[in-house]
Amino acid sequence: MKAIQFIAPGQPPELREVDKPSPGPGQVLLKITAAGACHSDDFVLNAPAGAFSYPLPMTLGHEGVGIVAEVGSGVRLSEGTAVAVYGPWGCGACYRCAQGQENYCLNAAEMSITPPGLGTDGAMADYLLIDNARHLVPLGDLDPVTSVALTDAGLTPYHAIKPSLAKLVGGTTAVVIGAGGLGHVGIQLLRALTPSRIIAVDVTEEKLAFAREVGAHETVLSNADTVAEVRKITGKQGATAVFDFVGYQPTIDIAMGVVGVLGDVVIVGLGDGVAAAKVGFFSQPYEVSVRSPYWGTRGELIEVLDLARDGVLDVEVERFSLDDGLEAYRRLAANDLRGRAVVVPD
């Protein structure tokens, strides 16, 4: 079968022929119907040697949906069932996993449990081996191409926004920094789940126009004047919640500069992996909370897919065949995508 693989640090991925896996006891083999390319992939591909101890070559793709093709003994899924892959795999037995929070598994690191496409072979292939059926949720009649990104680009912003919902009442403001793959979904979620005024911040007028299309009430260019321009809109109250889907130092500084008293700053984007918020008594308004969440829970993925069925979410996607999947990664690296890149096997 064909697979797009990470071969060596700092090198572009390659399309290769690999062996088709077979499911063992408790495992499921999926025929992939769509796989999403994500900036996390680009981050991993360009990380210095030694930054990640992933076994190479490794098939990319931590966003995946497919059809159950084969099952191992003990699995009660029917062949032909359409499913979405819950990516942050855990041990399934620790305190966090018992609550469905496998994204925060307490044992994953020491047990070398990694997500598909981020340590384990992923979905950028004709087939994907799932280690346990609990990592699959029903896709139903959702379009695989337009829904595959919801497994990360929908789940991650949803998980980031949920803890702030109690604060985002009438008369409040939510700021979204970065209106790309995750941010444009975050705007839609905020618009559907809260009455807050939404201000989108990005680096080009094209991105800001896109943000308005998906629901932003106001838009502000990201530059030296961003904090002052956002403050003109929010007044003394400042932003009630700021969601940074970029995560570089300048965007984190903007977030800390526009948040108001008792507000939330949520750093979602990976950025360069080292940027940080300056926190202290004199560094930000009183009682600001700063969070850096990771992915989301299995239950939240089910909720996100239900929102998509209700017509709340419309993920912007560009479609590529598996043979053209390397172009998807080139476009991703060049930041030349309007929304999410989705690879569809032939």
Rosetta blueprint (number, residue, H / E / L):
1 M L
2 K E
3 A E
4 I E
5 Q E
6 F E
7 I L
8 A L
9 P L
10 G L
11 Q L
12 P L
13 P L
14 E E
15 L E
16 R E
17 E E
18 V L
19 D L
20 K L
21 P L
22 S L
23 P L
24 G L
25 P L
26 G L
27 Q L
28 V E
29 L E
30 L E
31 K E
32 I E
33 T E
34 A E
35 A E
36 G E
37 A E
38 C L
39 H H
40 S H
41 D H
42 D H
43 F H
44 V H
45 L H
46 N L
47 A L
48 P L
49 A L
50 G L
51 A L
52 F L
53 S L
54 Y L
55 P L
56 L L
57 P L
58 M E
59 T E
60 L L
61 G L
62 H L
63 E E
64 G E
65 V E
66 G E
67 I E
68 V E
69 A E
70 E E
71 V E
72 G L
73 S L
74 G L
75 V L
76 R L
77 L L
78 S L
79 E L
80 G L
81 T L
82 A E
83 V E
84 A E
85 V E
86 Y L
87 G L
88 P L
89 W L
90 G L
91 C L
92 G L
93 A L
94 C L
95 Y H
96 R H
97 C H
98 A H
99 Q L
100 G L
101 Q L
102 E H
103 N H
104 Y H
105 C L
106 L L
107 N L
108 A L
109 A L
110 E L
111 M L
112 S L
113 I L
114 T L
115 P L
116 P E
117 G L
118 L L
119 G L
120 T E
121 D L
122 G L
123 A L
124 M L
125 A E
126 D L
127 Y E
128 L E
129 L E
130 I E
131 D L
132 N L
133 A H
134 R H
135 H H
136 L E
137 V E
138 P E
139 L L
140 G L
141 D L
142 L L
143 D L
144 P H
145 V H
146 T H
147 S H
148 V H
149 A H
150 L H
151 T H
152 D L
153 A L
154 G L
155 L H
156 T H
157 P H
158 Y H
159 H H
160 A H
161 I H
162 K H
163 P H
164 S H
165 L L
166 A L
167 K L
168 L L
169 V L
170 G L
171 G L
172 T L
173 T E
174 A E
175 V E
176 V E
177 I E
178 G L
179 A L
180 G L
181 G L
182 L L
183 G H
184 H H
185 V H
186 G H
187 I H
188 Q H
189 L H
190 L H
191 R H
192 A H
193 L H
194 T L
195 P L
196 S L
197 R E
198 I E
199 I E
200 A E
201 V E
202 D E
203 V L
204 T L
205 E H
206 E H
207 K H
208 L H
209 A H
210 F H
211 A H
212 R H
213 E H
214 V L
215 G L
216 A L
217 H L
218 E E
219 T E
220 V E
221 L E
222 S L
223 N L
224 A L
225 D L
226 T H
227 V H
228 A H
229 E H
230 V H
231 R H
232 K H
233 I H
234 T H
235 G H
236 K H
237 Q H
238 G L
239 A E
240 T E
241 A E
242 V E
243 F E
244 D E
245 F L
246 V L
247 G L
248 Y L
249 Q H
250 P H
251 T H
252 I H
253 D H
254 I H
255 A H
256 M H
257 G H
258 V H
259 V E
260 G E
261 V E
262 L E
263 G E
264 D E
265 V E
266 V E
267 I E
268 V L
269 G L
270 L L
271 G L
272 D L
273 G L
274 V L
275 A L
276 A L
277 A L
278 K L
279 V L
280 G L
281 F L
282 F L
283 S L
284 Q L
285 P L
286 Y L
287 E L
288 V L
289 S E
290 V E
291 R E
292 S L
293 P L
294 Y L
295 W L
296 G L
297 T L
298 R H
299 G H
300 E H
301 L H
302 I H
303 E H
304 V H
305 L H
306 D H
307 L H
308 A H
309 R H
310 D L
311 G L
312 V L
313 L L
314 D L
315 V L
316 E L
317 V E
318 E E
319 R E
320 F E
321 S E
322 L L
323 D L
324 D L
325 G H
326 L H
327 E H
328 A H
329 Y H
330 R H
331 R H
332 L H
333 A H
334 A L
335 N L
336 D L
337 L L
338 R L
339 G L
340 R E
341 A E
342 V E
343 V E
344 V E
345 P L
346 D L
